Amino acid sequence: MRPTPCQNSSMCKDKECCVSDYGEVGDNMSSGKCQPMGIAKDKCLLSNPSGRPEGIVPYACPCKENHVCAEVDVIPARFGSIGKCVSTADMLTVDTHDIDESD
């Protein structure tokens, strides 16, 4: 199935956003394709906040709700550093060996 053409995320399905055909912000942000929101282990731009954007974005959709773009296996790119989506639940995991229970 071919991706749906778009000019903003309202033209995409609920769990998708509009990603520029031209990759970098400013190159030509007038057209793009609907892509799925990022899930765990998907590549993402560290500069993009989580959740569905209203407009068109470069490179890839941000991470879906309850996920963040983390500095994991970071790749420098000319349009921003690329990390990976991580579940917020995974980020909140606490190592119980670090807790002092003597209080």
Backbone atoms as SQL, in Angstrom:
CREATE TABLE atoms (id INTEGER PRIMARY KEY, chain TEXT, resi INTEGER, resn TEXT, atom TEXT, x REAL, y REAL, z REAL);
INSERT INTO atoms VALUES
  (1, 'A', 1, 'MET', 'N', 0.838, -1.175, 0.000),
  (2, 'A', 1, 'MET', 'CA', 0.000, 0.000, 0.000),
  (3, 'A', 1, 'MET', 'C', 0.886, 1.243, 0.000),
  (4, 'A', 2, 'ARG', 'N', 0.591, 2.185, -0.857),
  (5, 'A', 2, 'ARG', 'CA', 1.389, 3.407, -0.979),
  (6, 'A', 2, 'ARG', 'C', 1.010, 4.389, 0.120),
  (7, 'A', 3, 'PRO', 'N', 2.005, 5.139, 0.652),
  (8, 'A', 3, 'PRO', 'CA', 1.693, 6.162, 1.664),
  (9, 'A', 3, 'PRO', 'C', 0.800, 7.254, 1.072),
  (10, 'A', 4, 'THR', 'N', -0.070, 7.799, 1.899),
  (11, 'A', 4, 'THR', 'CA', -0.979, 8.865, 1.492),
  (12, 'A', 4, 'THR', 'C', -0.233, 10.197, 1.411),
  (13, 'A', 5, 'PRO', 'N', -0.367, 10.928, 0.313),
  (14, 'A', 5, 'PRO', 'CA', 0.247, 12.269, 0.231),
  (15, 'A', 5, 'PRO', 'C', -0.421, 13.205, 1.251),
  (16, 'A', 6, 'CYS', 'N', 0.340, 14.189, 1.761),
  (17, 'A', 6, 'CYS', 'CA', -0.200, 15.097, 2.776),
  (18, 'A', 6, 'CYS', 'C', 0.534, 16.433, 2.745),
  (19, 'A', 7, 'GLN', 'N', -0.098, 17.417, 3.385),
  (20, 'A', 7, 'GLN', 'CA', 0.523, 18.724, 3.590),
  (21, 'A', 7, 'GLN', 'C', 0.562, 19.063, 5.071),
  (22, 'A', 8, 'ASN', 'N', -0.174, 18.297, 5.889),
  (23, 'A', 8, 'ASN', 'CA', -0.148, 18.411, 7.349),
  (24, 'A', 8, 'ASN', 'C', -0.721, 17.124, 7.931),
  (25, 'A', 9, 'SER', 'N', -0.583, 16.939, 9.229),
  (26, 'A', 9, 'SER', 'CA', -0.969, 15.672, 9.848),
  (27, 'A', 9, 'SER', 'C', -2.474, 15.425, 9.880),
  (28, 'A', 10, 'SER', 'N', -3.284, 16.478, 9.738),
  (29, 'A', 10, 'SER', 'CA', -4.737, 16.272, 9.731),
  (30, 'A', 10, 'SER', 'C', -5.193, 15.495, 8.495),
  (31, 'A', 11, 'MET', 'N', -4.337, 15.397, 7.492),
  (32, 'A', 11, 'MET', 'CA', -4.648, 14.645, 6.276),
  (33, 'A', 11, 'MET', 'C', -4.301, 13.161, 6.415),
  (34, 'A', 12, 'CYS', 'N', -3.735, 12.786, 7.574),
  (35, 'A', 12, 'CYS', 'CA', -3.291, 11.406, 7.823),
  (36, 'A', 12, 'CYS', 'C', -4.220, 10.707, 8.810),
  (37, 'A', 13, 'LYS', 'N', -4.060, 9.401, 8.932),
  (38, 'A', 13, 'LYS', 'CA', -4.817, 8.626, 9.921),
  (39, 'A', 13, 'LYS', 'C', -4.395, 9.053, 11.326),
  (40, 'A', 14, 'ASP', 'N', -5.184, 8.660, 12.335),
  (41, 'A', 14, 'ASP', 'CA', -4.952, 9.074, 13.725),
  (42, 'A', 14, 'ASP', 'C', -3.563, 8.735, 14.254),
  (43, 'A', 15, 'LYS', 'N', -3.005, 7.609, 13.877),
  (44, 'A', 15, 'LYS', 'CA', -1.706, 7.177, 14.418),
  (45, 'A', 15, 'LYS', 'C', -0.583, 7.421, 13.419),
  (46, 'A', 16, 'GLU', 'N', -0.756, 8.460, 12.581),
  (47, 'A', 16, 'GLU', 'CA', 0.245, 8.831, 11.588),
  (48, 'A', 16, 'GLU', 'C', 0.504, 10.335, 11.658),
  (49, 'A', 17, 'CYS', 'N', 1.602, 10.760, 11.033),
  (50, 'A', 17, 'CYS', 'CA', 1.884, 12.178, 10.859),
  (51, 'A', 17, 'CYS', 'C', 2.402, 12.386, 9.449),
  (52, 'A', 18, 'CYS', 'N', 2.541, 13.648, 9.060),
  (53, 'A', 18, 'CYS', 'CA', 2.984, 14.004, 7.716),
  (54, 'A', 18, 'CYS', 'C', 4.492, 14.268, 7.731),
  (55, 'A', 19, 'VAL', 'N', 5.241, 13.465, 6.979),
  (56, 'A', 19, 'VAL', 'CA', 6.701, 13.580, 6.906),
  (57, 'A', 19, 'VAL', 'C', 7.088, 14.151, 5.548),
  (58, 'A', 20, 'SER', 'N', 7.918, 15.176, 5.560),
  (59, 'A', 20, 'SER', 'CA', 8.340, 15.858, 4.342),
  (60, 'A', 20, 'SER', 'C', 8.984, 14.902, 3.342),
  (61, 'A', 21, 'ASP', 'N', 8.644, 15.101, 2.064),
  (62, 'A', 21, 'ASP', 'CA', 9.284, 14.328, 0.987),
  (63, 'A', 21, 'ASP', 'C', 10.742, 14.736, 0.814),
  (64, 'A', 22, 'TYR', 'N', 11.096, 15.902, 1.361),
  (65, 'A', 22, 'TYR', 'CA', 12.414, 16.472, 1.119),
  (66, 'A', 22, 'TYR', 'C', 13.351, 16.371, 2.311),
  (67, 'A', 23, 'GLY', 'N', 12.918, 15.722, 3.388),
  (68, 'A', 23, 'GLY', 'CA', 13.794, 15.439, 4.518),
  (69, 'A', 23, 'GLY', 'C', 14.085, 16.575, 5.452),
  (70, 'A', 24, 'GLU', 'N', 14.642, 17.652, 4.975),
  (71, 'A', 24, 'GLU', 'CA', 15.121, 18.706, 5.853),
  (72, 'A', 24, 'GLU', 'C', 14.162, 19.889, 5.888),
  (73, 'A', 25, 'VAL', 'N', 13.930, 20.432, 7.094),
  (74, 'A', 25, 'VAL', 'CA', 13.059, 21.597, 7.243),
  (75, 'A', 25, 'VAL', 'C', 13.581, 22.720, 6.365),
  (76, 'A', 26, 'GLY', 'N', 12.678, 23.349, 5.633),
  (77, 'A', 26, 'GLY', 'CA', 13.061, 24.485, 4.803),
  (78, 'A', 26, 'GLY', 'C', 13.386, 24.115, 3.366),
  (79, 'A', 27, 'ASP', 'N', 13.705, 22.854, 3.085),
  (80, 'A', 27, 'ASP', 'CA', 14.027, 22.471, 1.709),
  (81, 'A', 27, 'ASP', 'C', 12.791, 22.588, 0.809),
  (82, 'A', 28, 'ASN', 'N', 11.685, 22.136, 1.257),
  (83, 'A', 28, 'ASN', 'CA', 10.390, 22.271, 0.580),
  (84, 'A', 28, 'ASN', 'C', 9.400, 21.513, 1.438),
  (85, 'A', 29, 'MET', 'N', 8.851, 22.197, 2.404),
  (86, 'A', 29, 'MET', 'CA', 7.978, 21.543, 3.374),
  (87, 'A', 29, 'MET', 'C', 6.510, 21.597, 2.956),
  (88, 'A', 30, 'SER', 'N', 6.238, 21.695, 1.654),
  (89, 'A', 30, 'SER', 'CA', 4.854, 21.803, 1.217),
  (90, 'A', 30, 'SER', 'C', 4.214, 20.456, 0.922),
  (91, 'A', 31, 'SER', 'N', 5.006, 19.409, 0.775),
  (92, 'A', 31, 'SER', 'CA', 4.416, 18.105, 0.485),
  (93, 'A', 31, 'SER', 'C', 5.136, 17.018, 1.269),
  (94, 'A', 32, 'GLY', 'N', 4.382, 15.976, 1.575),
  (95, 'A', 32, 'GLY', 'CA', 4.949, 14.864, 2.316),
  (96, 'A', 32, 'GLY', 'C', 4.104, 13.620, 2.148),
  (97, 'A', 33, 'LYS', 'N', 4.403, 12.615, 2.961),
  (98, 'A', 33, 'LYS', 'CA', 3.671, 11.350, 2.959),
  (99, 'A', 33, 'LYS', 'C', 3.308, 11.004, 4.395),
  (100, 'A', 34, 'CYS', 'N', 2.128, 10.446, 4.578),
  (101, 'A', 34, 'CYS', 'CA', 1.705, 9.993, 5.903),
  (102, 'A', 34, 'CYS', 'C', 2.547, 8.787, 6.317),
  (103, 'A', 35, 'GLN', 'N', 3.095, 8.854, 7.517),
  (104, 'A', 35, 'GLN', 'CA', 3.927, 7.786, 8.057),
  (105, 'A', 35, 'GLN', 'C', 3.430, 7.455, 9.468),
  (106, 'A', 36, 'PRO', 'N', 3.665, 6.233, 9.957),
  (107, 'A', 36, 'PRO', 'CA', 3.228, 5.885, 11.322),
  (108, 'A', 36, 'PRO', 'C', 4.052, 6.605, 12.387),
  (109, 'A', 37, 'MET', 'N', 3.404, 6.904, 13.505),
  (110, 'A', 37, 'MET', 'CA', 4.104, 7.479, 14.656),
  (111, 'A', 37, 'MET', 'C', 5.128, 6.468, 15.155),
  (112, 'A', 38, 'GLY', 'N', 6.230, 6.964, 15.735),
  (113, 'A', 38, 'GLY', 'CA', 7.308, 6.086, 16.193),
  (114, 'A', 38, 'GLY', 'C', 6.908, 5.233, 17.392),
  (115, 'A', 39, 'ILE', 'N', 7.347, 3.984, 17.369),
  (116, 'A', 39, 'ILE', 'CA', 7.153, 3.069, 18.496),
  (117, 'A', 39, 'ILE', 'C', 8.529, 2.647, 18.999),
  (118, 'A', 40, 'ALA', 'N', 8.562, 1.867, 20.066),
  (119, 'A', 40, 'ALA', 'CA', 9.831, 1.454, 20.671),
  (120, 'A', 40, 'ALA', 'C', 10.815, 0.941, 19.620),
  (121, 'A', 41, 'LYS', 'N', 12.029, 1.446, 19.685),
  (122, 'A', 41, 'LYS', 'CA', 13.176, 1.103, 18.838),
  (123, 'A', 41, 'LYS', 'C', 13.163, 1.757, 17.466),
  (124, 'A', 42, 'ASP', 'N', 12.100, 2.530, 17.124),
  (125, 'A', 42, 'ASP', 'CA', 12.103, 3.266, 15.859),
  (126, 'A', 42, 'ASP', 'C', 13.067, 4.436, 15.960),
  (127, 'A', 43, 'LYS', 'N', 13.669, 4.821, 14.838),
  (128, 'A', 43, 'LYS', 'CA', 14.544, 5.994, 14.805),
  (129, 'A', 43, 'LYS', 'C', 13.684, 7.256, 14.861),
  (130, 'A', 44, 'CYS', 'N', 14.225, 8.299, 15.515),
  (131, 'A', 44, 'CYS', 'CA', 13.483, 9.551, 15.686),
  (132, 'A', 44, 'CYS', 'C', 14.471, 10.710, 15.807),
  (133, 'A', 45, 'LEU', 'N', 13.979, 11.925, 15.561),
  (134, 'A', 45, 'LEU', 'CA', 14.790, 13.122, 15.755),
  (135, 'A', 45, 'LEU', 'C', 14.708, 13.548, 17.204),
  (136, 'A', 46, 'LEU', 'N', 15.848, 13.726, 17.850),
  (137, 'A', 46, 'LEU', 'CA', 15.862, 14.130, 19.255),
  (138, 'A', 46, 'LEU', 'C', 15.168, 15.473, 19.463),
  (139, 'A', 47, 'SER', 'N', 15.153, 16.312, 18.449),
  (140, 'A', 47, 'SER', 'CA', 14.547, 17.637, 18.574),
  (141, 'A', 47, 'SER', 'C', 13.015, 17.622, 18.487),
  (142, 'A', 48, 'ASN', 'N', 12.419, 16.516, 18.041),
  (143, 'A', 48, 'ASN', 'CA', 10.957, 16.437, 17.939),
  (144, 'A', 48, 'ASN', 'C', 10.351, 15.984, 19.261),
  (145, 'A', 49, 'PRO', 'N', 9.376, 16.737, 19.785),
  (146, 'A', 49, 'PRO', 'CA', 8.697, 16.282, 20.997),
  (147, 'A', 49, 'PRO', 'C', 7.823, 15.069, 20.665),
  (148, 'A', 50, 'SER', 'N', 7.443, 14.313, 21.679),
  (149, 'A', 50, 'SER', 'CA', 6.574, 13.156, 21.468),
  (150, 'A', 50, 'SER', 'C', 5.168, 13.608, 21.131),
  (151, 'A', 51, 'GLY', 'N', 4.404, 12.738, 20.548),
  (152, 'A', 51, 'GLY', 'CA', 3.027, 13.032, 20.200),
  (153, 'A', 51, 'GLY', 'C', 2.893, 13.509, 18.766),
  (154, 'A', 52, 'ARG', 'N', 1.698, 13.474, 18.279),
  (155, 'A', 52, 'ARG', 'CA', 1.408, 13.799, 16.879),
  (156, 'A', 52, 'ARG', 'C', 1.504, 15.305, 16.622),
  (157, 'A', 53, 'PRO', 'N', 2.347, 15.712, 15.683),
  (158, 'A', 53, 'PRO', 'CA', 2.456, 17.130, 15.346),
  (159, 'A', 53, 'PRO', 'C', 1.298, 17.557, 14.444),
  (160, 'A', 54, 'GLU', 'N', 1.007, 18.845, 14.430),
  (161, 'A', 54, 'GLU', 'CA', -0.052, 19.350, 13.549),
  (162, 'A', 54, 'GLU', 'C', 0.454, 19.515, 12.119),
  (163, 'A', 55, 'GLY', 'N', 1.665, 20.020, 11.974),
  (164, 'A', 55, 'GLY', 'CA', 2.205, 20.314, 10.649),
  (165, 'A', 55, 'GLY', 'C', 2.995, 19.160, 10.070),
  (166, 'A', 56, 'ILE', 'N', 3.844, 19.519, 9.108),
  (167, 'A', 56, 'ILE', 'CA', 4.711, 18.552, 8.436),
  (168, 'A', 56, 'ILE', 'C', 6.071, 18.532, 9.149),
  (169, 'A', 57, 'VAL', 'N', 6.690, 17.373, 9.257),
  (170, 'A', 57, 'VAL', 'CA', 7.966, 17.236, 9.968),
  (171, 'A', 57, 'VAL', 'C', 9.022, 16.619, 9.051),
  (172, 'A', 58, 'PRO', 'N', 10.306, 16.872, 9.335),
  (173, 'A', 58, 'PRO', 'CA', 11.366, 16.243, 8.546),
  (174, 'A', 58, 'PRO', 'C', 11.679, 14.838, 9.057),
  (175, 'A', 59, 'TYR', 'N', 12.259, 14.019, 8.230),
  (176, 'A', 59, 'TYR', 'CA', 12.855, 12.716, 8.537),
  (177, 'A', 59, 'TYR', 'C', 11.857, 11.623, 8.922),
  (178, 'A', 60, 'ALA', 'N', 11.212, 11.753, 10.091),
  (179, 'A', 60, 'ALA', 'CA', 10.315, 10.704, 10.590),
  (180, 'A', 60, 'ALA', 'C', 9.331, 11.305, 11.583),
  (181, 'A', 61, 'CYS', 'N', 8.213, 10.610, 11.769),
  (182, 'A', 61, 'CYS', 'CA', 7.251, 11.047, 12.786),
  (183, 'A', 61, 'CYS', 'C', 7.890, 10.970, 14.164),
  (184, 'A', 62, 'PRO', 'N', 7.452, 11.852, 15.065),
  (185, 'A', 62, 'PRO', 'CA', 7.908, 11.735, 16.451),
  (186, 'A', 62, 'PRO', 'C', 7.408, 10.423, 17.061),
  (187, 'A', 63, 'CYS', 'N', 7.872, 10.126, 18.247),
  (188, 'A', 63, 'CYS', 'CA', 7.418, 8.933, 18.958),
  (189, 'A', 63, 'CYS', 'C', 5.961, 9.112, 19.377),
  (190, 'A', 64, 'LYS', 'N', 5.226, 8.005, 19.407),
  (191, 'A', 64, 'LYS', 'CA', 3.817, 8.071, 19.798),
  (192, 'A', 64, 'LYS', 'C', 3.702, 8.414, 21.285),
  (193, 'A', 65, 'GLU', 'N', 2.474, 8.656, 21.750),
  (194, 'A', 65, 'GLU', 'CA', 2.251, 8.964, 23.159),
  (195, 'A', 65, 'GLU', 'C', 2.831, 7.868, 24.041),
  (196, 'A', 66, 'ASN', 'N', 3.284, 8.242, 25.222),
  (197, 'A', 66, 'ASN', 'CA', 3.902, 7.340, 26.200),
  (198, 'A', 66, 'ASN', 'C', 5.261, 6.803, 25.746),
  (199, 'A', 67, 'HIS', 'N', 5.865, 7.468, 24.771),
  (200, 'A', 67, 'HIS', 'CA', 7.207, 7.159, 24.296),
  (201, 'A', 67, 'HIS', 'C', 7.972, 8.474, 24.155),
  (202, 'A', 68, 'VAL', 'N', 9.280, 8.413, 24.262),
  (203, 'A', 68, 'VAL', 'CA', 10.120, 9.590, 24.051),
  (204, 'A', 68, 'VAL', 'C', 11.277, 9.215, 23.138),
  (205, 'A', 69, 'CYS', 'N', 11.824, 10.215, 22.462),
  (206, 'A', 69, 'CYS', 'CA', 13.011, 10.000, 21.645),
  (207, 'A', 69, 'CYS', 'C', 14.221, 10.143, 22.563),
  (208, 'A', 70, 'ALA', 'N', 14.901, 9.044, 22.782),
  (209, 'A', 70, 'ALA', 'CA', 16.015, 9.016, 23.733),
  (210, 'A', 70, 'ALA', 'C', 17.358, 8.980, 23.013),
  (211, 'A', 71, 'GLU', 'N', 18.386, 9.408, 23.719),
  (212, 'A', 71, 'GLU', 'CA', 19.748, 9.404, 23.178),
  (213, 'A', 71, 'GLU', 'C', 20.320, 7.993, 23.225),
  (214, 'A', 72, 'VAL', 'N', 19.765, 7.114, 22.373),
  (215, 'A', 72, 'VAL', 'CA', 20.194, 5.723, 22.271),
  (216, 'A', 72, 'VAL', 'C', 20.759, 5.523, 20.874),
  (217, 'A', 73, 'ASP', 'N', 21.989, 5.029, 20.780),
  (218, 'A', 73, 'ASP', 'CA', 22.632, 4.810, 19.478),
  (219, 'A', 73, 'ASP', 'C', 22.519, 6.061, 18.603),
  (220, 'A', 74, 'VAL', 'N', 22.872, 7.227, 19.152),
  (221, 'A', 74, 'VAL', 'CA', 22.698, 8.507, 18.468),
  (222, 'A', 74, 'VAL', 'C', 23.520, 8.571, 17.187),
  (223, 'A', 75, 'ILE', 'N', 22.872, 9.073, 16.132),
  (224, 'A', 75, 'ILE', 'CA', 23.516, 9.262, 14.835),
  (225, 'A', 75, 'ILE', 'C', 23.433, 10.754, 14.514),
  (226, 'A', 76, 'PRO', 'N', 24.565, 11.441, 14.337),
  (227, 'A', 76, 'PRO', 'CA', 24.497, 12.849, 13.935),
  (228, 'A', 76, 'PRO', 'C', 24.037, 12.963, 12.481),
  (229, 'A', 77, 'ALA', 'N', 23.191, 13.945, 12.206),
  (230, 'A', 77, 'ALA', 'CA', 22.717, 14.199, 10.847),
  (231, 'A', 77, 'ALA', 'C', 22.641, 15.704, 10.653),
  (232, 'A', 78, 'ARG', 'N', 22.663, 16.167, 9.432),
  (233, 'A', 78, 'ARG', 'CA', 22.673, 17.611, 9.206),
  (234, 'A', 78, 'ARG', 'C', 21.365, 18.284, 9.606),
  (235, 'A', 79, 'PHE', 'N', 20.271, 17.529, 9.732),
  (236, 'A', 79, 'PHE', 'CA', 18.993, 18.108, 10.138),
  (237, 'A', 79, 'PHE', 'C', 18.666, 17.838, 11.600),
  (238, 'A', 80, 'GLY', 'N', 19.602, 17.274, 12.366),
  (239, 'A', 80, 'GLY', 'CA', 19.408, 17.012, 13.790),
  (240, 'A', 80, 'GLY', 'C', 19.856, 15.620, 14.164),
  (241, 'A', 81, 'SER', 'N', 20.147, 15.401, 15.429),
  (242, 'A', 81, 'SER', 'CA', 20.607, 14.092, 15.882),
  (243, 'A', 81, 'SER', 'C', 19.456, 13.091, 15.928),
  (244, 'A', 82, 'ILE', 'N', 19.766, 11.860, 15.541),
  (245, 'A', 82, 'ILE', 'CA', 18.772, 10.794, 15.478),
  (246, 'A', 82, 'ILE', 'C', 18.988, 9.847, 16.659),
  (247, 'A', 83, 'GLY', 'N', 17.922, 9.593, 17.403),
  (248, 'A', 83, 'GLY', 'CA', 17.951, 8.639, 18.510),
  (249, 'A', 83, 'GLY', 'C', 16.947, 7.534, 18.251),
  (250, 'A', 84, 'LYS', 'N', 16.440, 6.932, 19.334),
  (251, 'A', 84, 'LYS', 'CA', 15.444, 5.864, 19.208),
  (252, 'A', 84, 'LYS', 'C', 14.299, 6.100, 20.177),
  (253, 'A', 85, 'CYS', 'N', 13.087, 5.732, 19.746),
  (254, 'A', 85, 'CYS', 'CA', 11.921, 5.827, 20.614),
  (255, 'A', 85, 'CYS', 'C', 12.019, 4.791, 21.730),
  (256, 'A', 86, 'VAL', 'N', 11.680, 5.234, 22.935),
  (257, 'A', 86, 'VAL', 'CA', 11.706, 4.373, 24.114),
  (258, 'A', 86, 'VAL', 'C', 10.409, 4.591, 24.875),
  (259, 'A', 87, 'SER', 'N', 9.814, 3.535, 25.367),
  (260, 'A', 87, 'SER', 'CA', 8.605, 3.639, 26.184),
  (261, 'A', 87, 'SER', 'C', 8.922, 4.382, 27.477),
  (262, 'A', 88, 'THR', 'N', 8.047, 5.310, 27.881),
  (263, 'A', 88, 'THR', 'CA', 8.282, 6.028, 29.139),
  (264, 'A', 88, 'THR', 'C', 8.261, 5.068, 30.320),
  (265, 'A', 89, 'ALA', 'N', 7.512, 3.982, 30.229),
  (266, 'A', 89, 'ALA', 'CA', 7.493, 2.985, 31.303),
  (267, 'A', 89, 'ALA', 'C', 8.874, 2.348, 31.456),
  (268, 'A', 90, 'ASP', 'N', 9.561, 2.089, 30.335),
  (269, 'A', 90, 'ASP', 'CA', 10.911, 1.513, 30.383),
  (270, 'A', 90, 'ASP', 'C', 11.908, 2.498, 30.988),
  (271, 'A', 91, 'MET', 'N', 11.686, 3.793, 30.767),
  (272, 'A', 91, 'MET', 'CA', 12.597, 4.805, 31.301),
  (273, 'A', 91, 'MET', 'C', 12.415, 4.989, 32.801),
  (274, 'A', 92, 'LEU', 'N', 11.242, 4.628, 33.323),
  (275, 'A', 92, 'LEU', 'CA', 10.951, 4.812, 34.745),
  (276, 'A', 92, 'LEU', 'C', 11.353, 3.618, 35.597),
  (277, 'A', 93, 'THR', 'N', 11.887, 2.586, 34.975),
  (278, 'A', 93, 'THR', 'CA', 12.298, 1.401, 35.715),
  (279, 'A', 93, 'THR', 'C', 13.377, 1.779, 36.731),
  (280, 'A', 94, 'VAL', 'N', 13.161, 1.414, 37.974),
  (281, 'A', 94, 'VAL', 'CA', 14.090, 1.756, 39.043),
  (282, 'A', 94, 'VAL', 'C', 14.844, 0.506, 39.475),
  (283, 'A', 95, 'ASP', 'N', 16.132, 0.638, 39.644),
  (284, 'A', 95, 'ASP', 'CA', 16.945, -0.465, 40.153),
  (285, 'A', 95, 'ASP', 'C', 16.767, -0.505, 41.664),
  (286, 'A', 96, 'THR', 'N', 16.109, -1.544, 42.170),
  (287, 'A', 96, 'THR', 'CA', 15.806, -1.629, 43.599),
  (288, 'A', 96, 'THR', 'C', 17.056, -1.772, 44.453),
  (289, 'A', 97, 'HIS', 'N', 18.190, -2.104, 43.865),
  (290, 'A', 97, 'HIS', 'CA', 19.436, -2.211, 44.631),
  (291, 'A', 97, 'HIS', 'C', 19.940, -0.846, 45.080),
  (292, 'A', 98, 'ASP', 'N', 19.442, 0.236, 44.425),
  (293, 'A', 98, 'ASP', 'CA', 19.881, 1.582, 44.755),
  (294, 'A', 98, 'ASP', 'C', 19.022, 2.225, 45.832),
  (295, 'A', 99, 'ILE', 'N', 17.973, 1.548, 46.296),
  (296, 'A', 99, 'ILE', 'CA', 17.069, 2.132, 47.283),
  (297, 'A', 99, 'ILE', 'C', 17.502, 1.718, 48.682),
  (298, 'A', 100, 'ASP', 'N', 17.637, 2.706, 49.573),
  (299, 'A', 100, 'ASP', 'CA', 17.998, 2.440, 50.954),
  (300, 'A', 100, 'ASP', 'C', 16.712, 2.227, 51.741),
  (301, 'A', 101, 'GLU', 'N', 16.470, 0.994, 52.200),
  (302, 'A', 101, 'GLU', 'CA', 15.239, 0.664, 52.904),
  (303, 'A', 101, 'GLU', 'C', 15.396, 0.798, 54.414),
  (304, 'A', 102, 'SER', 'N', 16.480, 1.353, 54.894),
  (305, 'A', 102, 'SER', 'CA', 16.715, 1.446, 56.331),
  (306, 'A', 102, 'SER', 'C', 15.961, 2.613, 56.983),
  (307, 'A', 103, 'ASP', 'N', 15.349, 3.491, 56.197),
  (308, 'A', 103, 'ASP', 'CA', 14.643, 4.658, 56.758),
  (309, 'A', 103, 'ASP', 'C', 13.383, 4.273, 57.468);
